[in-house]
Amino acid sequence: MTRSRSIVIRFTAASILVWLVITAWRISVFSDGETHPVEVDFAVVLGASAPGGKPSPVFVARIDYAVKLYRTRRVDQILFTGGRGEGESIPDALAAKNYALSLGVPEAAILIETTSRTTRANLVEAQRLLSEKPGATCFLVSDPLHLFRATRMMKDVGLVGYAAATPYTRIRSWNNKLSFLARELWFYHVYLLLGK
């Protein structure tokens, strides 16, 4: 290997590493210190699993925050997203709706879409529903580390909204945070390269 080729390889590797570190940092701090308008039309809650027809702890944290936004009149309605995952008895969005109803949210304040299975599909379906309501704005509700990628997708599909990181996230331990961050770093680049 020639010296010049070795230099190019080292420079390329260093550049990739710097890019990954910077992107990981941007993902980790994206939702810190976010400021939002006082109110918007919808809270769009990104789906998560609902084994046995009951929202997982991660999903419950997202739903609880959306319900708080509704109760404090920062949103008029909640849109739950998510289809039925493998081995699940009902779609995630329906499980979320049932849970929100049990917390006293009126059925008239809840919309659901029950076909999507990925973050991008969640947002495509949300955009399809909200396109019937011209000028609608939203808070995009999810875990803090998820929102960097999800907000990029939200803008790409044409939704007008703001990232709203749940303060109740169940992803708390350093192991879980690092695992989630690595996953988001990977899927963000998959999205950049493949659009999905």
DASULMO-V529044 format. One record per residue. D_FIRST is the distance of its C-alpha to the first C-alpha in Angstrom with 1 decimal. Layout:
d_first:D_FIRST
d_first:D_FIRST
//
This chain:
d_first:0.0
d_first:3.8
d_first:6.6
d_first:8.4
d_first:6.5
d_first:6.7
d_first:10.2
d_first:11.1
d_first:10.5
d_first:12.5
d_first:15.0
d_first:15.6
d_first:16.1
d_first:18.4
d_first:20.2
d_first:20.9
d_first:22.2
d_first:24.4
d_first:25.8
d_first:26.7
d_first:28.4
d_first:30.3
d_first:31.4
d_first:32.5
d_first:34.5
d_first:36.1
d_first:37.1
d_first:38.6
d_first:40.6
d_first:41.5
d_first:45.1
d_first:45.9
d_first:48.8
d_first:49.3
d_first:52.5
d_first:54.4
d_first:57.5
d_first:60.6
d_first:60.8
d_first:59.3
d_first:60.6
d_first:58.4
d_first:56.3
d_first:53.7
d_first:52.7
d_first:49.4
d_first:50.0
d_first:49.0
d_first:50.2
d_first:53.9
d_first:54.3
d_first:57.9
d_first:58.8
d_first:58.3
d_first:55.6
d_first:53.0
d_first:53.1
d_first:50.2
d_first:52.1
d_first:55.4
d_first:53.9
d_first:53.0
d_first:56.4
d_first:58.2
d_first:56.6
d_first:57.6
d_first:61.1
d_first:61.3
d_first:60.2
d_first:63.0
d_first:65.6
d_first:64.9
d_first:65.3
d_first:61.8
d_first:61.4
d_first:64.1
d_first:62.5
d_first:59.7
d_first:57.4
d_first:55.8
d_first:52.9
d_first:51.6
d_first:52.4
d_first:52.9
d_first:50.0
d_first:49.6
d_first:52.5
d_first:54.3
d_first:58.0
d_first:58.1
d_first:55.8
d_first:54.3
d_first:56.1
d_first:59.4
d_first:58.9
d_first:58.2
d_first:61.3
d_first:63.5
d_first:62.3
d_first:62.9
d_first:66.3
d_first:67.1
d_first:66.4
d_first:69.0
d_first:66.9
d_first:69.1
d_first:68.0
d_first:68.5
d_first:65.8
d_first:63.1
d_first:61.0
d_first:58.6
d_first:56.1
d_first:55.4
d_first:52.8
d_first:49.4
d_first:46.9
d_first:44.0
d_first:43.8
d_first:43.3
d_first:46.1
d_first:48.3
d_first:47.9
d_first:48.3
d_first:51.6
d_first:52.7
d_first:52.2
d_first:54.2
d_first:57.1
d_first:57.0
d_first:56.9
d_first:60.5
d_first:61.3
d_first:60.4
d_first:59.2
d_first:58.6
d_first:56.3
d_first:54.9
d_first:53.4
d_first:50.4
d_first:50.9
d_first:48.2
d_first:46.4
d_first:44.7
d_first:41.1
d_first:41.8
d_first:43.1
d_first:40.0
d_first:38.9
d_first:42.5
d_first:43.6
d_first:40.8
d_first:41.9
d_first:45.5
d_first:45.0
d_first:43.1
d_first:46.0
d_first:48.6
d_first:50.3
d_first:51.7
d_first:51.5
d_first:50.3
d_first:48.2
d_first:50.7
d_first:49.0
d_first:51.3
d_first:52.3
d_first:53.1
d_first:49.7
d_first:49.5
d_first:45.8
d_first:46.4
d_first:44.6
d_first:41.2
d_first:39.8
d_first:41.3
d_first:40.2
d_first:36.6
d_first:36.7
d_first:38.4
d_first:36.0
d_first:32.9
d_first:34.8
d_first:35.6
d_first:32.1
d_first:30.9
d_first:33.9
d_first:33.7
d_first:30.3
d_first:31.6
d_first:34.4
d_first:32.3
d_first:30.2
d_first:33.0
d_first:36.2
d_first:37.7
//
